[in-house]
Amino acid sequence: MGKLFALPGATIVWPGHDYHQRTHSTIAHEREANARIAGRSRDQFITTMASLDLARPKRLGEAVPANLRLGG
């Protein structure tokens, strides 16, 4: 969260998934409208995400290392 939200608001981002048929967004829009992060501290975000009890993504073990190598 800290790295992305340090970017200018006009920065375009392409999330890996979305539930509203959008293919891209901006940092400003996510800061203001994303219900899981808007107006929340880092600790509140972590608590919210942990309480959702989401299943681990199937290919996370491949995606994280690739993201670190290619986009880090």
MOPAC internal coordinates of N, CA, C and O (Angstrom, degrees):
PM7 1SCF
backbone

  N    0.0000 0     0.00 0     0.00 0    0    0    0
  C    1.4452 1     0.00 0     0.00 0    1    0    0
  C    1.5269 1   110.32 1     0.00 0    2    1    0
  O    1.2310 1   120.26 1   135.93 1    3    2    1
  N    1.3115 1   117.11 1   -44.07 1    3    2    1
  C    1.4563 1   120.92 1  -177.62 1    5    3    2
  C    1.5143 1   113.70 1   -62.35 1    6    5    3
  O    1.2310 1   120.23 1   141.50 1    7    6    5
  N    1.3196 1   117.16 1   -38.50 1    7    6    5
  C    1.4632 1   119.84 1  -179.48 1    9    7    6
  C    1.5195 1   111.38 1   -71.00 1   10    9    7
  O    1.2310 1   120.42 1   134.49 1   11   10    9
  N    1.3316 1   116.81 1   -45.51 1   11   10    9
  C    1.4632 1   119.61 1  -179.07 1   13   11   10
  C    1.5208 1   111.78 1   -67.52 1   14   13   11
  O    1.2310 1   120.07 1   135.61 1   15   14   13
  N    1.3130 1   117.47 1   -44.39 1   15   14   13
  C    1.4590 1   119.48 1  -175.40 1   17   15   14
  C    1.5206 1   113.46 1   -76.50 1   18   17   15
  O    1.2310 1   120.37 1   173.98 1   19   18   17
  N    1.3320 1   116.90 1    -6.02 1   19   18   17
  C    1.4611 1   120.29 1   172.79 1   21   19   18
  C    1.5269 1   110.42 1   -80.51 1   22   21   19
  O    1.2310 1   120.27 1   165.67 1   23   22   21
  N    1.3363 1   117.08 1   -14.33 1   23   22   21
  C    1.4662 1   121.85 1   179.01 1   25   23   22
  C    1.5255 1   110.57 1   -74.27 1   26   25   23
  O    1.2310 1   119.89 1   -23.37 1   27   26   25
  N    1.3325 1   117.81 1   156.63 1   27   26   25
  C    1.4662 1   120.92 1   176.23 1   29   27   26
  C    1.5321 1   111.30 1   -58.73 1   30   29   27
  O    1.2310 1   120.11 1   -33.90 1   31   30   29
  N    1.3197 1   117.39 1   146.10 1   31   30   29
  C    1.4574 1   122.75 1  -178.01 1   33   31   30
  C    1.5126 1   114.53 1   -56.63 1   34   33   31
  O    1.2310 1   120.08 1   150.34 1   35   34   33
  N    1.3194 1   117.45 1   -29.66 1   35   34   33
  C    1.4644 1   121.13 1  -178.36 1   37   35   34
  C    1.5296 1   112.87 1   -78.59 1   38   37   35
  O    1.2310 1   120.02 1   174.82 1   39   38   37
  N    1.3220 1   117.56 1    -5.18 1   39   38   37
  C    1.4615 1   121.08 1  -179.51 1   41   39   38
  C    1.5250 1   109.98 1   -61.57 1   42   41   39
  O    1.2310 1   120.60 1   -53.26 1   43   42   41
  N    1.3283 1   116.46 1   126.74 1   43   42   41
  C    1.4679 1   121.93 1   179.75 1   45   43   42
  C    1.5269 1   108.79 1   -85.09 1   46   45   43
  O    1.2310 1   120.87 1   -44.22 1   47   46   45
  N    1.3245 1   115.95 1   135.78 1   47   46   45
  C    1.4634 1   121.83 1   176.91 1   49   47   46
  C    1.5262 1   108.68 1  -124.77 1   50   49   47
  O    1.2310 1   121.33 1   -32.04 1   51   50   49
  N    1.3194 1   115.05 1   147.96 1   51   50   49
  C    1.4538 1   122.36 1   178.51 1   53   51   50
  C    1.5248 1   107.53 1  -117.85 1   54   53   51
  O    1.2310 1   120.40 1   -84.18 1   55   54   53
  N    1.3255 1   116.83 1    95.82 1   55   54   53
  C    1.4696 1   118.83 1  -178.56 1   57   55   54
  C    1.5257 1   111.04 1   -67.63 1   58   57   55
  O    1.2310 1   120.97 1   -24.76 1   59   58   57
  N    1.3295 1   115.75 1   155.24 1   59   58   57
  C    1.4491 1   120.88 1   179.74 1   61   59   58
  C    1.5153 1   112.98 1   -72.21 1   62   61   59
  O    1.2310 1   120.52 1   162.30 1   63   62   61
  N    1.3184 1   116.61 1   -17.70 1   63   62   61
  C    1.4608 1   121.11 1   178.72 1   65   63   62
  C    1.5192 1   108.26 1  -157.54 1   66   65   63
  O    1.2310 1   120.98 1   -21.36 1   67   66   65
  N    1.2937 1   115.73 1   158.64 1   67   66   65
  C    1.4556 1   120.63 1   178.58 1   69   67   66
  C    1.5134 1   108.05 1  -159.07 1   70   69   67
  O    1.2310 1   120.42 1   -30.00 1   71   70   69
  N    1.2881 1   116.80 1   150.00 1   71   70   69
  C    1.4594 1   120.61 1  -177.20 1   73   71   70
  C    1.5169 1   112.87 1  -106.48 1   74   73   71
  O    1.2310 1   120.31 1  -169.62 1   75   74   73
  N    1.3180 1   117.02 1    10.38 1   75   74   73
  C    1.4660 1   120.44 1  -178.63 1   77   75   74
  C    1.5193 1   112.07 1  -124.99 1   78   77   75
  O    1.2310 1   120.01 1  -158.05 1   79   78   77
  N    1.3206 1   117.58 1    21.95 1   79   78   77
  C    1.4658 1   123.59 1   176.64 1   81   79   78
  C    1.5272 1   113.16 1    63.85 1   82   81   79
  O    1.2310 1   119.91 1  -160.81 1   83   82   81
  N    1.3251 1   117.78 1    19.19 1   83   82   81
  C    1.4698 1   120.35 1   177.05 1   85   83   82
  C    1.5228 1   108.97 1   -90.07 1   86   85   83
  O    1.2310 1   120.59 1   -37.81 1   87   86   85
  N    1.3221 1   116.47 1   142.19 1   87   86   85
  C    1.4600 1   119.53 1   178.53 1   89   87   86
  C    1.5206 1   112.12 1   -96.74 1   90   89   87
  O    1.2310 1   119.90 1   161.47 1   91   90   89
  N    1.3416 1   117.80 1   -18.53 1   91   90   89
  C    1.4592 1   121.11 1   178.70 1   93   91   90
  C    1.5210 1   109.66 1  -152.74 1   94   93   91
  O    1.2310 1   121.47 1    -9.56 1   95   94   93
  N    1.3061 1   114.79 1   170.44 1   95   94   93
  C    1.4612 1   121.65 1  -179.26 1   97   95   94
  C    1.5238 1   107.59 1  -151.15 1   98   97   95
  O    1.2310 1   120.35 1     7.30 1   99   98   97
  N    1.3106 1   116.94 1  -172.70 1   99   98   97
  C    1.4665 1   120.99 1   173.04 1  101   99   98
  C    1.5211 1   108.23 1  -126.28 1  102  101   99
  O    1.2310 1   121.42 1   -20.75 1  103  102  101
  N    1.3049 1   114.88 1   159.25 1  103  102  101
  C    1.4654 1   119.81 1   176.82 1  105  103  102
  C    1.5286 1   109.50 1   -58.35 1  106  105  103
  O    1.2310 1   119.89 1   136.70 1  107  106  105
  N    1.3144 1   117.81 1   -43.30 1  107  106  105
  C    1.4713 1   120.82 1  -179.63 1  109  107  106
  C    1.5201 1   111.65 1   -59.91 1  110  109  107
  O    1.2310 1   120.52 1   135.11 1  111  110  109
  N    1.3365 1   116.62 1   -44.89 1  111  110  109
  C    1.4687 1   119.55 1  -179.55 1  113  111  110
  C    1.5231 1   110.47 1   -62.35 1  114  113  111
  O    1.2310 1   120.02 1   135.17 1  115  114  113
  N    1.3236 1   117.56 1   -44.83 1  115  114  113
  C    1.4634 1   120.49 1  -179.36 1  117  115  114
  C    1.5232 1   111.16 1   -65.14 1  118  117  115
  O    1.2310 1   120.27 1   139.90 1  119  118  117
  N    1.3312 1   117.08 1   -40.10 1  119  118  117
  C    1.4666 1   120.84 1   177.22 1  121  119  118
  C    1.5266 1   111.31 1   -57.84 1  122  121  119
  O    1.2310 1   120.91 1   140.26 1  123  122  121
  N    1.3305 1   115.86 1   -39.74 1  123  122  121
  C    1.4629 1   121.27 1  -173.85 1  125  123  122
  C    1.5250 1   114.00 1   -90.03 1  126  125  123
  O    1.2310 1   119.62 1   146.93 1  127  126  125
  N    1.3270 1   118.33 1   -33.07 1  127  126  125
  C    1.4633 1   120.26 1  -167.96 1  129  127  126
  C    1.5266 1   115.70 1  -115.54 1  130  129  127
  O    1.2310 1   119.42 1   164.64 1  131  130  129
  N    1.3107 1   118.70 1   -15.36 1  131  130  129
  C    1.4590 1   120.25 1  -177.89 1  133  131  130
  C    1.5242 1   108.78 1   -74.78 1  134  133  131
  O    1.2310 1   120.65 1   -68.30 1  135  134  133
  N    1.3192 1   116.37 1   111.70 1  135  134  133
  C    1.4627 1   121.93 1  -172.93 1  137  135  134
  C    1.5244 1   113.58 1   -60.13 1  138  137  135
  O    1.2310 1   120.09 1   155.04 1  139  138  137
  N    1.2997 1   117.44 1   -24.96 1  139  138  137
  C    1.4695 1   119.24 1  -178.96 1  141  139  138
  C    1.5125 1   112.81 1   -82.46 1  142  141  139
  O    1.2310 1   119.96 1   163.79 1  143  142  141
  N    1.3384 1   117.68 1   -16.21 1  143  142  141
  C    1.4643 1   118.84 1  -177.40 1  145  143  142
  C    1.5217 1   115.13 1  -126.54 1  146  145  143
  O    1.2310 1   119.60 1   156.41 1  147  146  145
  N    1.3188 1   118.36 1   -23.59 1  147  146  145
  C    1.4638 1   120.86 1  -176.53 1  149  147  146
  C    1.5268 1   111.04 1   -60.22 1  150  149  147
  O    1.2310 1   120.83 1   -59.01 1  151  150  149
  N    1.3100 1   116.03 1   120.99 1  151  150  149
  C    1.4566 1   121.28 1   176.60 1  153  151  150
  C    1.5198 1   114.85 1    73.60 1  154  153  151
  O    1.2310 1   120.00 1  -166.47 1  155  154  153
  N    1.3161 1   117.60 1    13.53 1  155  154  153
  C    1.4653 1   120.68 1  -177.98 1  157  155  154
  C    1.5247 1   110.53 1  -112.08 1  158  157  155
  O    1.2310 1   121.49 1   -30.86 1  159  158  157
  N    1.2939 1   114.76 1   149.14 1  159  158  157
  C    1.4556 1   120.37 1   174.01 1  161  159  158
  C    1.5306 1   108.50 1   -79.89 1  162  161  159
  O    1.2310 1   120.69 1    -9.16 1  163  162  161
  N    1.3087 1   116.29 1   170.84 1  163  162  161
  C    1.4642 1   121.11 1   177.36 1  165  163  162
  C    1.5267 1   109.69 1   -59.96 1  166  165  163
  O    1.2310 1   120.38 1   135.44 1  167  166  165
  N    1.3232 1   116.88 1   -44.56 1  167  166  165
  C    1.4696 1   120.52 1  -179.79 1  169  167  166
  C    1.5276 1   111.77 1   -63.21 1  170  169  167
  O    1.2310 1   120.29 1   140.63 1  171  170  169
  N    1.3378 1   117.05 1   -39.37 1  171  170  169
  C    1.4659 1   120.08 1   177.86 1  173  171  170
  C    1.5257 1   110.67 1   -65.51 1  174  173  171
  O    1.2310 1   120.28 1   140.58 1  175  174  173
  N    1.3258 1   117.07 1   -39.42 1  175  174  173
  C    1.4620 1   121.55 1   177.52 1  177  175  174
  C    1.5276 1   110.04 1   -61.29 1  178  177  175
  O    1.2310 1   120.31 1   132.95 1  179  178  177
  N    1.3176 1   117.01 1   -47.05 1  179  178  177
  C    1.4668 1   121.26 1  -179.59 1  181  179  178
  C    1.5218 1   110.34 1   -60.83 1  182  181  179
  O    1.2310 1   120.13 1   136.00 1  183  182  181
  N    1.3177 1   117.36 1   -44.00 1  183  182  181
  C    1.4624 1   121.32 1   178.74 1  185  183  182
  C    1.5256 1   110.97 1   -62.52 1  186  185  183
  O    1.2310 1   120.26 1   135.60 1  187  186  185
  N    1.3258 1   117.12 1   -44.40 1  187  186  185
  C    1.4664 1   121.72 1   179.17 1  189  187  186
  C    1.5227 1   110.94 1   -60.33 1  190  189  187
  O    1.2310 1   120.36 1   131.34 1  191  190  189
  N    1.3205 1   116.91 1   -48.66 1  191  190  189
  C    1.4597 1   120.54 1  -177.79 1  193  191  190
  C    1.5283 1   111.20 1   -65.48 1  194  193  191
  O    1.2310 1   119.98 1   140.80 1  195  194  193
  N    1.3092 1   117.65 1   -39.20 1  195  194  193
  C    1.4699 1   120.75 1   179.09 1  197  195  194
  C    1.5288 1   110.96 1   -64.95 1  198  197  195
  O    1.2310 1   120.34 1   144.52 1  199  198  197
  N    1.3253 1   116.95 1   -35.48 1  199  198  197
  C    1.4641 1   120.48 1  -177.39 1  201  199  198
  C    1.5338 1   112.59 1   -73.28 1  202  201  199
  O    1.2310 1   119.80 1   163.82 1  203  202  201
  N    1.3271 1   117.98 1   -16.18 1  203  202  201
  C    1.4615 1   121.30 1   179.82 1  205  203  202
  C    1.5239 1   112.34 1   -74.18 1  206  205  203
  O    1.2310 1   120.37 1   160.58 1  207  206  205
  N    1.3047 1   116.90 1   -19.42 1  207  206  205
  C    1.4650 1   122.64 1   178.29 1  209  207  206
  C    1.5299 1   111.53 1    51.25 1  210  209  207
  O    1.2310 1   121.11 1  -132.02 1  211  210  209
  N    1.3355 1   115.49 1    47.98 1  211  210  209
  C    1.4648 1   121.38 1  -179.50 1  213  211  210
  C    1.5216 1   110.85 1   -76.21 1  214  213  211
  O    1.2310 1   120.64 1   -31.71 1  215  214  213
  N    1.3126 1   116.39 1   148.29 1  215  214  213
  C    1.4635 1   121.41 1   176.01 1  217  215  214
  C    1.5269 1   109.04 1   -69.04 1  218  217  215
  O    1.2310 1   120.87 1   -33.05 1  219  218  217
  N    1.3177 1   115.93 1   146.95 1  219  218  217
  C    1.4624 1   120.85 1   177.18 1  221  219  218
  C    1.5348 1   108.05 1   -66.13 1  222  221  219
  O    1.2310 1   119.59 1   -48.67 1  223  222  221
  N    1.3357 1   118.40 1   131.33 1  223  222  221
  C    1.4631 1   120.14 1   177.53 1  225  223  222
  C    1.5261 1   110.84 1   -56.94 1  226  225  223
  O    1.2310 1   120.55 1   -40.17 1  227  226  225
  N    1.3214 1   116.56 1   139.83 1  227  226  225
  C    1.4601 1   122.13 1  -173.13 1  229  227  226
  C    1.5242 1   113.86 1   -60.38 1  230  229  227
  O    1.2310 1   119.37 1   144.46 1  231  230  229
  N    1.2956 1   118.80 1   -35.54 1  231  230  229
  C    1.4721 1   120.39 1  -175.18 1  233  231  230
  C    1.5244 1   112.26 1  -112.81 1  234  233  231
  O    1.2310 1   120.54 1  -154.54 1  235  234  233
  N    1.3234 1   116.58 1    25.46 1  235  234  233
  C    1.4606 1   121.00 1  -178.86 1  237  235  234
  C    1.5240 1   111.86 1   -59.11 1  238  237  235
  O    1.2310 1   120.52 1   141.41 1  239  238  237
  N    1.3216 1   116.60 1   -38.59 1  239  238  237
  C    1.4569 1   121.04 1   179.65 1  241  239  238
  C    1.5211 1   113.49 1   -61.53 1  242  241  239
  O    1.2310 1   120.14 1   156.05 1  243  242  241
  N    1.3087 1   117.33 1   -23.95 1  243  242  241
  C    1.4655 1   122.16 1   176.20 1  245  243  242
  C    1.5117 1   111.48 1   -91.80 1  246  245  243
  O    1.2310 1   120.70 1   140.60 1  247  246  245
  N    1.3386 1   116.26 1   -39.40 1  247  246  245
  C    1.4572 1   121.28 1  -173.82 1  249  247  246
  C    1.5200 1   113.15 1   -68.71 1  250  249  247
  O    1.2310 1   120.21 1   135.41 1  251  250  249
  N    1.3196 1   117.20 1   -44.59 1  251  250  249
  C    1.4736 1   119.35 1  -176.54 1  253  251  250
  C    1.5212 1   111.64 1   -62.92 1  254  253  251
  O    1.2310 1   118.83 1   129.66 1  255  254  253
  N    1.3301 1   119.84 1   -50.34 1  255  254  253
  C    1.4657 1   118.39 1   177.85 1  257  255  254
  C    1.5290 1   113.11 1   -59.81 1  258  257  255
  O    1.2310 1   120.41 1   141.79 1  259  258  257
  N    1.3277 1   116.83 1   -38.21 1  259  258  257
  C    1.4703 1   120.15 1   179.07 1  261  259  258
  C    1.5302 1   110.20 1   -64.91 1  262  261  259
  O    1.2310 1   120.00 1   136.36 1  263  262  261
  N    1.3167 1   117.60 1   -43.64 1  263  262  261
  C    1.4590 1   120.96 1   178.43 1  265  263  262
  C    1.5307 1   110.92 1   -62.67 1  266  265  263
  O    1.2310 1   120.26 1   139.57 1  267  266  265
  N    1.3100 1   117.11 1   -40.43 1  267  266  265
  C    1.4684 1   120.52 1   179.12 1  269  267  266
  C    1.5288 1   111.26 1   -65.29 1  270  269  267
  O    1.2310 1   120.20 1   139.87 1  271  270  269
  N    1.3226 1   117.22 1   -40.13 1  271  270  269
  C    1.4714 1   121.19 1   179.51 1  273  271  270
  C    1.5169 1   111.93 1   -70.78 1  274  273  271
  O    1.2310 1   120.43 1   135.41 1  275  274  273
  N    1.3227 1   116.78 1   -44.59 1  275  274  273
  C    1.4606 1   120.74 1  -169.89 1  277  275  274
  C    1.5185 1   114.59 1   -93.99 1  278  277  275
  O    1.2310 1   119.89 1   150.82 1  279  278  277
  N    1.3080 1   117.82 1   -29.18 1  279  278  277
  C    1.4592 1   118.83 1  -174.90 1  281  279  278
  C    1.5060 1   114.46 1  -121.16 1  282  281  279
  O    1.2310 1   119.88 1   177.06 1  283  282  281
  N    1.2956 1   117.84 1    -2.94 1  283  282  281
  C    1.4639 1   121.89 1  -174.67 1  285  283  282
  C    1.4597 1   113.20 1   -72.42 1  286  285  283
  O    1.2310 1   120.10 1   180.00 1  287  286  285

